[in-house]
Amino acid sequence: MTMLQIDSLSKHFTLHLRGGLELPVLKQVSLEVQAGECVALLGASGQGKSTLMKCLYGSYGADSGAIWFDASAGRIDIAQATPQQMLALRRKDIAYVSQFLRAVPRVPALDVVAERWLQARPELDADEAQDEAREEVRRLFARLHLPESLWDLPPATFSGGEQQRVNIARGFIEPARLLLLDEPTASLDAANRRVVIELIHQARAAGTAIVGIFHDEEVRDAVASRCVPVH
Ligand SMILES: Nc1ncnc2c1ncn2[C@@H]1O[C@H](COP(=O)(O)OP(=O)(O)OP(=O)(O)O)[C@@H](O)[C@H]1O
């Protein structure tokens, strides 16, 4: 089943500090991703891999082209989606794991991740379901070897690798239809890289379509079903 269909997507940036110079970044990119596939984006630094990911997450608009996504509420063109539609997609259907954690200050790591589990279940009473959500998160934190002493603390002061694991937990706690992974293992040790590889295999088996940037070749070889150059 085609989960994502990118049709002739183009995007440029206008460099206002350089007299309005136009920098074309994505030039007629087309790509189809099936449910259960993991597509690794390839390309030298500056070719537009992260820009493409941000277009898929709806953070950037496009100049032309379409991003057809098979959302749970029906097919939608992400390139044309309204901010409200994008927020709804991000609550349940699309997850994004970037290298850096962006979390609301002072919220404990457990709740940063539990929030995603709860958002995907709007039918539940958030107060009543809180314990179940936290239990799910505890299991995943333990699997990712995140020290228990950190679970109730806000992640702002965590190390890079600890923050990345909170980010990974948030991306994987709830199976999304589309999962975007931007260097998910960049600051992890070998044991945690293996856990992330397992999580990616599980997500694929559950039918998630994955698009990722993996500079680590071993990880890329272990998880990608296909590699696609971006230029
Ligand atoms: N918001 C922006 N405004 C202007 N130029 C930008 C912006 N974001 C990215 N660019 C430029 O677009 C090009 C593509 O950047 P992008 O981050 O997508 O590359 P990348 O392939 O992900 O690179 P890397 O592998 O180094 O992360 C670069 O030349 C970059 O300078």
Ligand as a Chemical Component Dictionary entry (heavy atoms), coordinates in Angstrom:
data_LIG
# 
_chem_comp.id                   LIG 
_chem_comp.type                 NON-POLYMER 
_chem_comp.pdbx_formal_charge   0 
_chem_comp.three_letter_code    LIG 
# 
loop_
_chem_comp_atom.comp_id 
_chem_comp_atom.atom_id 
_chem_comp_atom.alt_atom_id 
_chem_comp_atom.type_symbol 
_chem_comp_atom.charge 
_chem_comp_atom.model_Cartn_x 
_chem_comp_atom.model_Cartn_y 
_chem_comp_atom.model_Cartn_z 
_chem_comp_atom.pdbx_ordinal 
LIG N1  N1  N 0 15.870 27.993 6.223 1  
LIG C1  C1  C 0 16.799 28.096 5.267 2  
LIG N2  N2  N 0 17.055 29.295 4.663 3  
LIG C2  C2  C 0 17.972 29.397 3.684 4  
LIG N3  N3  N 0 18.724 28.351 3.229 5  
LIG C3  C3  C 0 18.510 27.166 3.784 6  
LIG C4  C4  C 0 17.547 26.947 4.837 7  
LIG N4  N4  N 0 17.569 25.650 5.195 8  
LIG C5  C5  C 0 18.490 25.062 4.412 9  
LIG N5  N5  N 0 19.058 25.952 3.559 10 
LIG C6  C6  C 0 20.083 25.680 2.544 11 
LIG O1  O1  O 0 19.546 24.654 1.697 12 
LIG C7  C7  C 0 20.555 23.697 1.363 13 
LIG C8  C8  C 0 20.089 22.304 1.791 14 
LIG O2  O2  O 0 20.115 22.213 3.214 15 
LIG P1  P1  P 0 19.727 20.873 3.992 16 
LIG O3  O3  O 0 19.857 21.134 5.449 17 
LIG O4  O4  O 0 18.412 20.398 3.484 18 
LIG O5  O5  O 0 20.858 19.871 3.475 19 
LIG P2  P2  P 0 21.217 18.387 3.913 20 
LIG O6  O6  O 0 21.295 17.584 2.659 21 
LIG O7  O7  O 0 20.258 17.920 4.939 22 
LIG O8  O8  O 0 22.653 18.589 4.544 23 
LIG P3  P3  P 0 23.423 17.844 5.801 24 
LIG O9  O9  O 0 23.697 16.444 5.341 25 
LIG O10 O10 O 0 24.654 18.667 5.952 26 
LIG O11 O11 O 0 22.480 17.945 6.986 27 
LIG C9  C9  C 0 21.833 24.167 2.029 28 
LIG O12 O12 O 0 22.600 24.863 1.058 29 
LIG C10 C10 C 0 21.356 25.116 3.120 30 
LIG O13 O13 O 0 22.287 26.127 3.349 31 
# 
loop_
_chem_comp_bond.comp_id 
_chem_comp_bond.atom_id_1 
_chem_comp_bond.atom_id_2 
_chem_comp_bond.value_order 
_chem_comp_bond.pdbx_ordinal 
LIG N1  C1  SING 1  
LIG C1  N2  SING 2  
LIG C1  C4  DOUB 3  
LIG N2  C2  DOUB 4  
LIG C2  N3  SING 5  
LIG N3  C3  DOUB 6  
LIG C3  C4  SING 7  
LIG C3  N5  SING 8  
LIG C4  N4  SING 9  
LIG N4  C5  DOUB 10 
LIG C5  N5  SING 11 
LIG N5  C6  SING 12 
LIG C6  O1  SING 13 
LIG C6  C10 SING 14 
LIG O1  C7  SING 15 
LIG C7  C8  SING 16 
LIG C7  C9  SING 17 
LIG C8  O2  SING 18 
LIG O2  P1  SING 19 
LIG P1  O3  DOUB 20 
LIG P1  O4  SING 21 
LIG P1  O5  SING 22 
LIG O5  P2  SING 23 
LIG P2  O6  DOUB 24 
LIG P2  O7  SING 25 
LIG P2  O8  SING 26 
LIG O8  P3  SING 27 
LIG P3  O9  DOUB 28 
LIG P3  O10 SING 29 
LIG P3  O11 SING 30 
LIG C9  O12 SING 31 
LIG C9  C10 SING 32 
LIG C10 O13 SING 33 
# 
